[in-house]
Amino acid sequence: MAEEDHHRAINEATDWSRKAIAASHAADEFRAAGNLVDADKFDALAKVAIGRQMTAESTAKGPGTDPRSPERGRRQAQERPGPDARQAR
């Protein structure tokens, strides 16, 4: 089941990446045509899609891999050698 979730998250990240690129291109076209209101709307959509892409990528990597994740911070703290380990060298 975990492998299915992994593949699903990868596919989701790819889909959001495509959507972000499409929204960004649309924003560029609107901006070139002088339509700044719609350009800003599509820029905002691209940012949302990029955020969702990043979330899906983080999910695909597994728990504790998101740099904003409290779990990642706890895991890194546990992996660091303590002062006693440094003195023993």
Secondary structure, 3 states (H helix, E strand, C coil): CHHHHHHHHHHHHHHHHHHHHHHHHHHHHHHHCCCHHHHHHHHHHHHHHHHHHHHHHHHHHCCCCCCCCHHHHHHHHHHCCCHHHHHCC
